[in-house]
Amino acid sequence: MRFKPLVLTVTAAAAMALGACSQKEEVAAAPPPPLGAVPGSVAADRDGDGIIDGYYTADGIYHPNAPMMPPPPPPAPTRLGERG
């Protein structure tokens, strides 16, 4: 009966020794969100045209994207010279 505990001890020691040699796979990190993305949201394409129309937040509420604002007008020219 001394043989059974010896086999269990040797098996456990071998498993621990081999387990220490194993390499752990690195988990790939998620890519960063694109510019303008809302963290924790899911993009929504309600009309199916392939362009994102809004987003859903974690609580399930749909938020439509606001239309883009036009760029500001250029500054007025400086008044220099004879007629300035």
Stockholm file with secondary structure:
# STOCKHOLM 1.0

chainA/1-84         MRFKPLVLTVTAAAAMALGACSQKEEVAAAPPPPLGAVPGSVAADRDGDGIIDGYYTADGIYHPNAPMMPPPPPPAPTRLGERG
#=GR chainA/1-84 SS CCHHHHHHHHHHHHHHHHHHHCCCCCCCCCCCCCTTCCTTCEEECTTSSSSCCEEECTTSCEEECCCCCCCCCCCCCCCCSTTC
#=GC SS_cons        CCHHHHHHHHHHHHHHHHHHHCCCCCCCCCCCCCTTCCTTCEEECTTSSSSCCEEECTTSCEEECCCCCCCCCCCCCCCCSTTC
//
